[in-house]
Amino acid sequence: MKLFLLSFALLNLIVISSSCSKDDVATGGGGAVINYDVAYGSDSKQKLDVHLPAVRSYDTTKVLIMIHGGAWSEGDKTDFAAYIDTLKRRLPNYAIFNINYRLVSTSGNLFPTQENDVKAAVDFIVSKRAEYNISDKMVLLGASAGGHLALLQGYKNSTIKPKAIVNFFGPSDMVDMYNNPASVFVPASAIASLFGGTPASKADLYFSSSPINYVAAQRPATITLQGGVDPLVRPAQQTALQTKLNNAGVTNEYVFYPTESHGWVGANLVNSFDRIQLFLKANVQ
């Protein structure tokens, strides 16, 4: 079943042309760099796109890592392509990395393949800091399944602790996803197919795949954005996460759009970018 597809409709974005080609080599020198499909592993899905600002520094250039949605079984980094230029304008001192990961399929790649790939991609980016001339001030941004992966990476797996996480309607508790489906579009059987079993038969995997279980003091500042009539991820996923973050003393913000579904456009999407921009300005120093 097709779950958690990133459902943002595209805005009428102004495309900023770049003097860099797809073949530009991402070195630490001056000049903006765009480099597509950089391999961080041997599989064809283990690739990422690199967008480096013209002026960058090993000490100050911040890093935004984008993780697409698609039920862990579909989607592609190109789902975020239309938003890259908007983010460049809003966050001009950021290097942006847009990553792919292996997808769950009938032939394999069950979870935690996707978690492991995100960790590998982040580790690859960290290993290239000197070459790319970027800092360790990292932000993870994900939507839907990508939001879940961003939370999991930020709370559990990071070589370098991210400064912030941006979570667009990503689930935080996989046992709850199984036990309390948001609608008929997300049956328990679909969650079981992701893990190769139920919470009863795969208890350890469900626990280790739930970001909410890794909330503790000193975790990254987190902003979560959620629609009130989302048929795929219940708002209760986010309020439970918010409660746990508050109890742990973690800086967080919960942005709730009562009439929105699993993704939105127009004024609320602009508002989302505004809120994210302010949150990162305050928490990524």
N, C-alpha and C positions, 0 to 999 in steps of 0.2 A: 504494500500500500504506500502511496505517495504521501508522506507526512512531513510536516515542518518545512515545506518549500518556502523559500524567502518570497513573500508576496508583496513586497514594495512595488508599486507601479513607478515607472521612471518619471522623474521630474524633467522639465524642460531646462536642462543644464546648459550653461555656456561652456563649450569645450575650449580649453586653453591649449593651443598648439605648442609643441615642444620641438626644439632643434635637435633633440636626441632621437636616434633610431632604435629599433628593436635590438640591434646588434651592438649598441654601446656597451662597453665594458665598465662595470661598476667599480671604479677605483676611488681612492680617498682624495683625489684632487678636486679642484673647483669645477663648476659647471653642473647644471642639472643632469641627472642620469635617469633613464628609464630602461629597464632590462627585463624582458619577459621570459617566463618559463625557465627560470634558474633552478637546476636540480638540487635538491637537498637529500635525495635518496635515489635508489636504483629503479623504482617503479615509475611508470609514466605519469601517475597521479601525484608523485612526490615532487612537486614543482611550485615555485612562487614567483610573483612579479615584484620587482624592485623599483621604487620611485624615490630618488634621492634629491633633496633640494640643492640649488646651486651653491648656496653658502651653508657649510656644515662644519661641525666640530666634534671631535672625539669626546669632549667634555659636556657640550651643551645641546647637540642636535638630538631631539627626542624621537622616539620610535613608536609608530602605530602599526600593530599587526592585526590584519583583518581575517576573520574566519567565517566562511559562508555557511548557510543552512542547507536543508534538504533532507531531513529525516535520517541523517547519517548515511543515507543510501542513494541520494541524488544531489544535484546542485554542482556548482562550479565557481571558481573564483571570479569568473566573468559576471556572475550575478551582482557583484559589487562594482563593476567597472564604471557604471554611470555616476557613481558617487565620489570617485577618486578626485576629480577636479574640484568639486565642492569642498572636499576635505583639505585639499592643498590650499585653497583660498582661505579657509577658516583656520587652518593650522599650518602656516607657511614655514615654520621652523621644524616641522616633523619630517622624518623619513617614513615612507609608507611601504609596508610589505603586505601583499595580498596572496594568501596561501591556498593551495589545494591539499587534499588528503585522500587516502584510499577509502572507497565507499563500501558499505556493507552490500553484499550481493548474494545470489543463490549459490555461488561457488565459494563463498567464504568471506574473509575480512570482517568477521564478527568483532564487536566491541571487546577489548579496548584498542583495536587497530587504529581507529581514528584519534583516540587520545594519544597514543604513542607517536603518531605522525605529527600531531601538533607540537608535541614536545621536541621531536626531532627537528622540525622546522625552526622552532624558537632557538634551540641549541645551535643550529646552523647560523642563524642571524647573529647570535652572540659571538660565535667564532669568527665572524667576518667584521667585527666592530672596527678594527684597525684599518682594514681594506676599504670599508664603506665610509669610514670617518664619522661614526655615529656614537652616541652615548649609551649608557645603560639605563636611561630613563624611559621605561617601556610602558606602553598601554596596549591592552588586548581588547579588541572589539569583535563581537560575534552576534549573529542573528539566529534565533531559533536553535537548531542543533549546534550551530556555531557559537551561540551564546552559552550553551551548556559546556562546550569544549573550552571556551575562554575562561569560564568560571573554574572549571576543573584544572586547567593549566595554571591559573593564577593562584588558586588556593592550595594546590597539591604538588605541582610538578616543576615549578620554575627554578632554573639554574640561577637566574637573577630575579629577585622579587619585583614584579611589575609595580609601577606607581599607581595604576588604576585599571579597572575593568569596566567596559561598556557592554551591558547585557541587554540586547533586544529580545525579550520574551523567550529566553532560554530556560528549559526546565532545570531545577536544582535538586530534585529528589526523585530518583528513578523507581523506587518502590512505590511511591505515591502515584507516579505516572501509570504504573501497572494496576494498582488497586483502585484508583479513582480516575478513570478516563474522563477527559474533558467532554467528549462526545463520542458518537458512533464512528467518527472519523479516526479515532485513536483507540482501537480495541486493545485489550491486554495482550492479545496474540501478536500484535505488531511489535510491542515492546519485548515480548518473549523472543521473537525472531531476531531482534537486535543482539540479544545476549546469549541466545542458544539455550534458553531455559527460563524458568519462573523465579521469583524471589525465594521460593522455597528450595528449589534445586540449585540455585546459583546465588546464594545469600551473600557470599563474600564479594562477588563481582558487582552485584547491585549496590552494595555498600560503597565499594571503592570507586564506583562510577557516579556517585551522587555528590556534587560539590558541597551541598549543605553539611555533609559530614566532616568537612575539612575547614569549616569556619572556626577561626580562633583569633585571639588578639594579634595585632600586627599584620593582619591580612590586607591586601591592597584595597584602597578606596574603590567602592563599587557603585555605579549608577545603573539602575534597571528600568527599562521602559516596557510597559505592558498594556495591552488592550483589554477592556472590560468584558467584551463578548468574543474573546478568542476561543475558537472551537477546538484548538489543538493543545494549548497550554493553559491550565487554569490559573487565574490570578492568585489563588491560594498558594501556588508554588512560590510566588514572589513575596507574598506577605510573610510566609514562613521563613524565607531567607532573610528578609528585612529584620524580623524579630531576632533571629540568631545573630545577625551582624550587630544589631543594637546592643544585645546582651554581651557581646564580646568587645564592645567599644570600637568597632570598625566604622570609619567614616563611610556613609552610604546615602544614597538618594533614590527614592522610588517615585517614578513618574508614571502616573496612571491616567489612561484615556478611556473614560467609561464606555463610550460608544464605539470604540475601535475594535477591530478583529485581529487577525494574525498578520499585522502589517498595516500601514496607513500612508496616505499621501496628503498633499495640500498643506494647509496651515499647521496641522498637527505634526507633520513631518518636519517642517521648518522649525517648529517649536522644539522638536526632539534634538535637532542639530544645535539649536541655540542653547538648550540645557546641557548638552554634552560639552559644548565649547566652554561654557562657564565652569562646569565641573572639572574639566581638565586644567583649565587655567588656575583653579584654586588648589588642585591636588597634585599636579605634576610640576614640581619645581626643579 
